[in-house]
Amino acid sequence: MSCHDIGRGLSSVVKVILKKLDSGEISADTARDLLHACRMGVYWCDGNEYEAMIQMHQMRCGYCLKKLSKGDTIYDLNDVSNSFKTEHNDEIKAIDAMAADYFLCRECFEKLFDSIAPGAGEEQRRYIEEKCSEDRWHYKDCRRPWEIDE
């Protein structure tokens, strides 16, 4: 049984970090480091990453942190092909370790995966688009009504 309280608690911290990022009080690099720490912090109590990251999950790129809009595409690091994961597991883990969240905008996904192998970004993006349902790789506001205070 997972601990939902730690994820919900860290979600409130994520919300503050994003507000400070959007207002210019902190840099994207600082925000990314703090957000990644929140994402990993759930494991202190058997929590869920998505609960901590719900304020940005599938709504912002986990690397550049830009806000996305309806119709924008976003790609999950976990959805790449198994053969690519097997061959490049350490490199994918390194990307995940430097990202705030594992959902990446098209530009960051392609740039980061091309750094692993030339052309891998487009190849893996196309794989995800063919393999996964469209709602999996498009912007989606996953927050519940009580988590929205905009």
trRosetta pair geometry for C-beta under 8 A, 3 or more apart (Angstrom, degrees):
i j d omega theta_ij theta_ji phi_ij phi_ji
1 46 7.8 76 95 125 49 138
2 46 5.2 -146 -132 139 61 91
2 47 6.1 100 178 -129 103 26
2 48 5.5 59 160 -43 153 96
3 6 5.1 49 113 6 114 106
3 7 7.5 151 104 -6 69 88
3 42 7.9 180 75 -170 96 81
3 45 4.3 -60 62 136 158 101
3 46 5.0 102 3 75 98 82
3 47 5.0 -60 75 -78 87 73
4 7 5.8 -62 -159 42 46 111
4 8 6.0 41 150 -18 78 110
4 47 7.1 121 -107 -135 19 84
4 48 7.1 -5 -109 17 62 112
4 51 6.1 -161 -150 -128 70 165
5 8 5.8 -60 -144 42 31 108
5 9 6.0 32 158 -22 67 109
5 45 7.5 -49 71 117 91 147
5 47 7.8 -104 64 -102 50 113
6 9 5.6 -54 -144 38 30 113
6 10 6.2 25 158 -14 65 107
6 41 7.1 -149 170 128 110 88
6 42 5.3 138 115 -133 114 64
6 44 6.6 -171 -147 67 152 92
6 45 4.3 150 -40 60 148 125
6 47 3.9 -111 76 -65 113 140
6 52 7.6 -29 127 -72 74 107
7 10 6.0 -58 -144 41 28 105
7 11 6.3 41 151 -31 62 103
7 42 5.1 32 -81 -117 79 124
7 47 4.3 169 -45 -179 88 118
7 48 4.9 -11 -74 57 153 75
7 49 7.5 -113 -119 -62 113 4
7 50 7.5 16 -160 74 139 50
7 51 2.6 55 147 92 137 122
7 52 4.6 -104 -146 -45 68 71
7 54 8.0 80 159 -16 104 109
8 11 5.3 -45 -151 23 33 121
8 12 7.3 37 152 -20 60 94
8 51 5.8 -54 -53 167 58 115
9 12 6.1 -51 -166 24 36 109
9 13 7.3 31 141 -12 63 102
10 13 5.2 -49 -155 35 48 115
10 14 6.3 56 145 -24 71 99
10 38 4.5 150 -179 -165 113 93
10 39 7.9 166 145 -65 142 26
10 41 5.4 160 -101 81 142 125
10 42 6.2 -106 19 -67 152 83
10 47 7.5 115 12 130 129 163
10 51 7.7 91 58 108 100 84
10 52 3.8 -13 94 -129 122 104
11 14 5.4 -47 -147 33 36 116
11 15 6.5 43 151 -25 64 100
11 51 6.2 -87 -49 152 121 65
11 52 5.4 -149 -61 -142 68 33
11 53 7.4 -97 -103 -14 80 13
11 54 5.4 -2 -125 38 127 102
11 55 5.9 143 -165 -24 83 103
11 147 6.9 -52 156 -140 139 120
12 15 5.6 -45 -151 28 34 116
12 16 7.0 35 150 -16 61 101
13 16 5.8 -54 -155 35 36 111
13 17 6.5 37 148 -20 67 105
13 34 8.0 -131 151 163 106 105
13 38 5.4 -171 92 -108 119 127
14 17 5.6 -54 -148 36 33 113
14 18 6.3 31 155 -18 66 106
14 35 6.1 72 -126 -125 89 84
14 38 5.2 169 -69 130 91 165
14 52 6.2 128 -34 164 134 71
14 53 6.3 175 -121 -112 163 41
14 54 7.8 131 75 46 149 60
14 55 4.7 168 113 36 114 130
14 56 6.7 -122 169 -2 123 106
15 18 6.0 -56 -149 37 28 109
15 19 6.5 30 153 -19 63 106
15 55 4.9 -162 -79 -104 73 157
16 19 5.7 -54 -148 35 32 111
16 20 6.4 29 155 -16 66 107
17 20 5.9 -59 -150 39 30 109
17 21 6.3 33 151 -21 65 106
17 26 7.3 -57 -156 56 70 149
17 31 5.4 134 168 -141 102 83
17 34 5.0 -171 -122 107 138 129
17 35 5.7 -179 116 -68 154 83
17 38 7.3 -135 -3 -22 149 143
18 21 5.4 -50 -144 36 34 115
18 22 6.2 32 157 -17 66 107
18 31 7.3 93 -90 -157 44 128
18 35 7.9 70 -61 -88 81 121
18 55 5.9 -151 0 134 149 127
18 56 6.3 180 -86 -63 138 113
18 60 7.6 -162 -125 -25 123 164
19 22 5.9 -56 -145 39 29 109
19 23 6.2 19 158 -11 64 111
20 23 6.0 -59 -140 43 29 105
20 25 4.1 -78 -162 66 83 119
20 26 4.7 42 133 8 112 108
20 31 7.2 180 86 -92 95 105
21 24 7.9 41 174 -65 28 22
21 25 7.6 -72 -56 52 21 77
21 26 5.7 -51 -82 71 60 94
21 27 7.9 -8 -125 119 79 12
21 28 6.6 78 -149 -95 114 54
21 31 4.1 36 -84 -88 124 154
21 65 6.3 -86 172 154 152 146
26 30 4.5 -111 179 87 107 130
26 31 5.4 130 109 -56 117 86
26 34 7.7 -2 153 6 159 142
27 30 4.7 97 55 9 81 100
27 31 6.8 -144 96 -3 42 88
28 31 5.6 -55 -143 41 32 113
28 32 6.0 37 156 -25 66 105
28 64 6.9 -17 -170 -168 147 47
28 65 5.2 -169 -142 32 100 133
29 32 5.8 -51 -146 33 28 112
29 33 6.6 27 155 -16 61 105
30 33 5.9 -56 -152 36 31 110
30 34 6.3 24 154 -13 66 109
31 34 5.8 -61 -146 42 31 108
31 35 5.9 29 158 -19 68 111
31 65 6.0 58 101 -107 131 165
31 100 7.1 -21 129 -84 79 144
32 35 5.8 -55 -140 39 26 110
32 36 6.3 29 158 -20 62 107
32 63 7.3 29 -123 -150 133 36
32 65 6.4 -123 -72 -48 89 122
32 98 7.5 18 152 168 129 62
32 99 7.1 -84 -161 -153 110 30
32 100 4.6 -116 -140 -53 63 101
33 36 5.9 -55 -148 35 27 110
33 37 6.5 29 152 -20 62 106
34 37 5.6 -54 -152 34 33 114
34 38 6.6 35 150 -20 64 101
35 38 5.6 -50 -152 32 36 113
35 39 6.5 39 150 -21 65 103
35 53 7.5 76 -177 -113 99 94
35 56 7.4 -9 -149 28 138 153
35 62 8.0 -158 120 -149 135 73
35 65 7.8 154 3 -102 159 117
35 100 3.5 18 96 -150 129 115
35 101 6.9 -60 147 -36 123 83
36 39 5.5 -51 -149 34 35 115
36 40 6.3 25 155 -10 67 107
36 97 7.5 72 -164 -174 142 41
36 98 7.7 -71 -82 -160 157 16
36 99 6.9 134 -90 96 112 36
36 100 5.1 -109 -53 -116 73 46
37 40 6.0 -59 -144 45 30 104
37 41 6.0 47 152 -40 64 106
38 41 5.3 -47 -144 21 30 122
38 42 7.9 45 158 -32 55 85
38 52 5.2 178 149 170 93 124
38 53 7.3 137 107 -74 109 73
39 42 7.0 -45 180 3 32 106
39 49 5.2 32 -163 -145 84 98
39 52 5.7 172 -103 94 43 132
39 53 5.6 26 -98 -58 96 117
39 100 6.8 145 -20 175 133 54
39 101 6.4 176 -85 -93 144 64
40 43 6.1 -42 180 15 58 114
41 44 5.9 -24 -176 -1 60 114
41 47 7.8 0 109 48 64 139
41 52 6.9 144 63 -122 95 156
42 45 7.1 -85 -174 54 49 77
42 46 8.0 -53 152 110 79 13
42 47 3.1 -112 -170 81 95 117
42 48 6.1 -98 173 49 152 21
42 49 5.8 -156 35 -78 146 47
42 51 7.0 122 -114 61 142 100
42 52 5.1 -129 -53 -30 119 133
43 46 7.3 40 -145 -79 44 28
43 47 6.8 -104 -58 41 29 82
44 47 7.6 10 50 4 65 111
47 51 6.4 -108 174 57 102 126
47 52 6.8 78 132 -39 133 109
48 51 4.4 82 77 0 100 107
48 52 7.4 -179 93 -5 56 83
49 52 5.9 -63 -157 38 37 107
49 53 5.9 5 159 3 74 119
50 53 5.9 -71 -135 54 30 96
50 54 6.3 65 158 -70 66 78
50 57 5.7 62 -148 -109 77 156
50 142 7.5 -76 -177 135 108 153
51 54 6.0 -13 -151 -31 29 114
53 56 5.8 -68 -178 56 81 88
53 57 4.7 104 118 -61 94 96
53 100 7.8 146 -125 142 117 87
53 101 5.0 127 -159 -105 145 119
54 57 5.3 -36 -118 11 32 124
54 142 5.8 -119 -148 98 80 104
54 143 5.4 114 155 -96 103 72
54 144 7.9 -17 175 4 146 78
54 147 6.0 -36 119 174 130 161
55 59 7.9 -95 145 54 39 133
55 143 6.8 50 -100 -83 43 122
55 147 7.1 -135 -82 165 73 113
56 59 5.5 -130 -158 63 40 94
56 60 4.1 -49 -160 36 102 117
56 62 7.5 125 128 -89 124 67
56 65 7.8 -44 -149 -141 145 75
56 100 7.3 -3 93 118 155 125
56 101 5.9 -167 101 -19 114 152
57 101 6.4 -156 -97 -158 59 150
57 103 6.6 109 -156 5 52 140
57 142 5.0 -44 91 41 114 139
58 68 7.9 -85 156 58 48 140
58 74 5.7 158 -143 80 60 147
58 103 5.4 -135 -81 -134 50 170
58 139 6.3 138 156 -149 82 38
58 140 4.5 -12 132 53 139 83
58 141 7.7 -147 93 -73 101 19
58 142 5.7 92 41 -24 119 115
59 67 6.8 -19 151 -149 83 71
59 68 5.8 -160 -174 49 38 96
59 139 6.3 71 -113 -156 50 89
59 140 7.4 -99 -65 74 75 38
59 141 5.8 54 -84 -99 124 63
59 142 7.4 -133 -29 13 105 84
60 65 5.6 5 168 -160 122 49
60 66 6.5 175 -152 83 78 32
60 67 5.5 -42 -98 -101 89 45
60 68 6.2 -170 -91 -1 31 89
60 101 7.4 98 83 34 89 136
60 103 7.9 107 79 89 49 112
61 64 4.7 20 88 48 138 82
61 65 6.1 -88 72 -42 80 14
61 66 5.3 29 18 42 114 77
61 68 6.9 113 -37 -47 74 108
61 74 6.9 -153 -92 -124 65 103
61 103 7.1 -129 -132 114 38 76
61 104 5.5 42 -154 -150 89 47
61 105 3.7 -50 -87 -16 124 98
61 108 5.3 118 -174 15 135 143
62 65 7.6 20 -152 -79 13 59
62 99 4.2 52 130 171 108 111
62 100 4.8 -152 -162 63 71 73
62 101 3.3 -131 -104 64 114 68
62 102 5.9 53 -11 -12 173 11
62 103 5.2 125 -24 61 112 55
62 104 5.5 -70 42 -76 94 65
62 108 7.8 -164 61 107 65 151
63 98 7.5 40 -122 113 92 88
63 99 4.9 -55 -77 -117 76 96
63 100 7.3 -174 -76 16 26 82
63 104 5.4 27 -1 -123 112 101
63 105 7.5 -113 47 24 98 85
63 108 4.1 167 60 -170 135 149
63 112 6.7 -152 -86 -46 163 138
64 105 6.4 -46 38 25 116 126
64 107 7.4 3 -7 84 148 113
64 108 5.3 -153 -13 -65 102 130
65 100 6.5 53 -84 15 97 145
66 105 6.3 1 57 -38 110 152
68 72 4.0 -139 -166 77 104 149
68 74 6.0 -74 -62 -56 171 121
68 105 6.6 179 -80 -97 115 103
68 139 4.4 -160 125 -99 120 119
69 72 5.3 101 54 -17 58 115
69 139 6.2 -115 98 -46 20 178
70 139 5.6 -136 -103 84 29 129
71 138 7.1 -40 -136 -159 14 112
71 139 6.7 -5 38 29 31 121
72 105 7.1 -40 168 -130 119 95
72 138 7.1 133 81 -159 44 66
72 139 4.5 64 58 -37 88 121
73 105 7.4 102 88 -156 66 57
73 106 5.1 57 80 -55 111 110
73 137 5.7 7 -158 149 90 89
73 138 5.9 -52 -108 -102 55 57
73 139 7.6 -89 -73 -26 14 75
74 103 4.8 29 159 174 117 107
74 104 6.7 161 -162 76 72 27
74 105 5.9 -43 -107 -94 75 46
74 106 7.7 -96 -88 -39 34 65
74 137 6.4 -168 69 -166 50 52
74 138 6.9 89 26 -157 82 10
74 139 6.1 97 -6 -74 118 55
75 79 6.7 -121 -173 56 78 123
75 103 6.9 151 73 -154 29 61
75 104 5.5 -32 63 63 83 82
75 105 7.9 53 17 165 83 6
75 106 6.9 93 -11 -91 113 52
75 109 4.5 49 53 -101 131 156
75 124 7.8 106 172 122 147 96
75 125 5.9 -85 -84 -116 156 79
75 128 5.4 111 -139 78 105 170
75 137 5.6 16 -95 -137 63 103
76 79 4.4 84 74 -7 99 109
76 102 5.8 42 -155 126 69 99
76 103 5.6 -29 -89 -95 64 70
76 128 7.3 160 44 -138 76 137
76 132 8.0 127 32 -89 115 169
76 136 7.0 -66 0 168 126 94
76 137 7.3 -111 0 -93 85 77
77 80 6.7 -29 -175 -10 45 108
77 92 6.2 142 -178 -170 110 100
77 95 6.4 177 -120 101 134 119
77 96 5.6 172 118 -81 170 97
77 99 7.5 168 -41 42 139 156
77 102 4.3 -97 24 -167 110 97
77 103 7.9 -118 -8 -71 77 27
77 104 6.9 74 -54 -6 85 113
78 102 6.2 43 -18 151 93 144
79 127 8.0 168 136 108 87 94
79 128 4.6 75 121 -118 124 106
79 131 6.9 169 179 85 101 125
79 132 5.6 -19 -154 -49 140 140
79 136 7.0 128 -93 149 152 126
79 137 7.5 -123 79 -75 168 106
80 84 5.0 -86 153 81 114 128
80 85 5.7 143 90 -57 103 89
80 92 7.0 -138 40 -113 146 138
80 113 7.8 169 -103 -113 138 133
80 124 4.6 -17 -126 -155 99 123
80 127 6.8 67 -148 83 53 135
80 128 7.0 -45 -87 -60 46 103
81 84 4.5 88 65 8 90 103
81 85 6.8 -154 96 -7 46 86
81 124 6.7 -128 3 -121 89 81
81 127 5.1 -74 -46 -180 103 158
81 131 7.9 167 -85 -41 75 155
82 85 5.4 -53 -145 37 34 115
82 86 6.2 37 156 -23 67 104
83 86 5.8 -51 -147 34 30 113
83 87 6.4 22 157 -12 63 110
84 87 5.9 -61 -145 43 30 106
84 88 5.8 -24 172 29 69 113
84 92 8.0 105 131 -58 90 132
84 120 7.0 135 -143 -155 130 112
84 124 6.0 -133 99 -95 177 113
84 127 7.9 177 -3 31 139 169
85 88 6.9 -83 -130 60 17 74
85 89 5.9 52 168 -87 63 76
85 92 6.2 -34 -127 4 68 163
86 89 6.4 -5 -140 -45 19 105
88 91 4.4 -46 -179 45 95 118
88 92 5.7 100 117 -27 90 95
88 116 5.2 54 -156 -175 146 135
88 117 7.1 -111 -78 -17 144 114
88 120 7.8 50 -21 -152 168 157
89 92 5.9 -59 -147 37 28 108
89 93 6.3 29 156 -19 65 107
90 93 5.6 -54 -149 37 31 113
90 94 6.5 35 151 -23 64 104
91 94 5.5 -50 -150 32 34 114
91 95 6.7 36 150 -18 64 100
91 116 4.5 114 147 -117 150 110
92 95 5.7 -49 -152 33 36 112
92 96 6.4 37 149 -18 65 106
92 116 7.6 17 -60 -91 65 152
93 96 5.5 -54 -147 39 33 114
93 97 6.2 36 153 -24 66 106
94 97 5.6 -52 -146 34 31 114
94 98 6.8 13 159 -7 62 107
95 98 6.4 -71 -152 43 29 97
95 99 6.2 22 155 -20 68 116
95 112 5.0 98 -128 170 125 131
95 113 7.8 6 -85 -70 162 61
95 116 7.9 -54 -42 -52 127 118
96 99 5.9 -64 -141 36 29 109
96 102 5.9 0 -125 -102 94 97
99 102 6.4 111 97 -90 136 40
99 104 6.7 -74 -131 -77 147 103
104 108 4.5 -122 -172 92 107 109
104 109 4.2 143 102 -66 120 82
104 112 6.9 -86 -154 26 164 137
105 108 5.0 81 55 17 81 101
105 109 6.7 -146 89 -10 35 93
106 109 5.7 -58 -143 37 25 114
106 110 6.3 18 163 -13 64 109
106 125 6.7 64 -138 -132 82 144
107 110 6.2 -61 -149 39 24 104
107 111 6.2 21 156 -16 63 113
108 111 5.6 -56 -140 41 31 111
108 112 5.9 23 164 -14 68 111
109 112 6.4 -64 -144 41 20 103
109 113 6.1 6 163 -6 61 116
109 121 5.9 132 124 -152 70 95
109 124 7.6 -135 165 90 107 111
109 125 6.0 110 120 -81 132 107
110 113 6.2 -63 -138 46 25 102
110 114 5.8 28 161 -22 65 112
110 121 3.0 102 -144 157 55 141
110 122 6.0 38 -125 -53 111 64
110 125 6.4 -24 -75 -33 89 138
111 114 5.9 -57 -143 36 22 111
111 115 6.8 28 152 -25 58 102
111 121 6.6 68 -10 -94 22 154
112 115 5.7 -49 -158 24 33 115
112 116 7.5 34 145 -19 60 97
112 121 7.2 118 58 -96 54 110
113 116 5.5 -44 -161 25 46 114
113 117 7.5 -34 163 45 71 73
113 120 4.4 -129 155 106 97 99
113 121 3.8 145 69 -83 108 66
113 124 5.4 -122 -160 33 161 136
113 125 7.8 -175 41 -35 154 88
114 117 7.3 -91 -146 79 33 38
114 118 5.9 32 -160 -123 82 41
114 119 6.8 89 -117 -10 86 19
114 120 5.9 176 -88 47 39 81
114 121 4.4 -39 -40 -14 86 117
116 120 5.3 -58 74 58 102 160
117 120 4.1 89 68 -40 91 126
119 122 6.1 -57 -164 44 60 103
119 123 5.7 59 143 -23 83 113
120 123 5.4 -62 -141 44 34 114
120 124 5.7 25 165 -14 72 111
121 124 6.4 -63 -144 40 20 100
121 125 6.1 21 157 -19 61 112
122 125 5.6 -55 -142 38 30 114
122 126 6.2 30 159 -19 65 106
123 126 6.1 -59 -153 36 25 108
123 127 6.5 29 149 -22 61 106
124 127 5.2 -47 -147 32 37 118
124 128 6.5 39 153 -19 66 100
125 128 5.9 -54 -153 35 31 110
125 129 6.4 30 151 -18 65 107
126 129 5.6 -54 -145 38 34 113
126 130 6.3 27 157 -14 66 108
127 130 6.1 -64 -151 41 27 105
127 131 5.8 12 159 -11 67 120
128 131 5.9 -64 -132 45 26 103
128 132 5.3 -13 -176 14 69 120
128 136 7.7 -135 177 109 97 114
128 137 5.5 123 139 -83 114 144
129 132 7.2 -50 -102 49 14 86
129 137 6.2 -106 -91 72 63 161
132 136 4.0 -97 163 74 123 144
132 137 5.7 111 88 -25 129 108
133 136 5.1 104 63 -8 72 105
134 137 6.7 -81 -156 51 37 84
134 138 5.7 19 160 -13 77 123
135 138 6.0 -66 -127 45 33 104
135 140 6.1 63 -172 -73 85 141
141 148 7.9 34 174 -86 128 128
143 147 4.1 -135 -165 87 104 118
143 148 5.2 123 117 -57 138 91
144 147 5.1 86 55 5 70 108
144 148 7.8 -148 92 -11 36 90
145 148 6.1 -65 -155 29 35 109
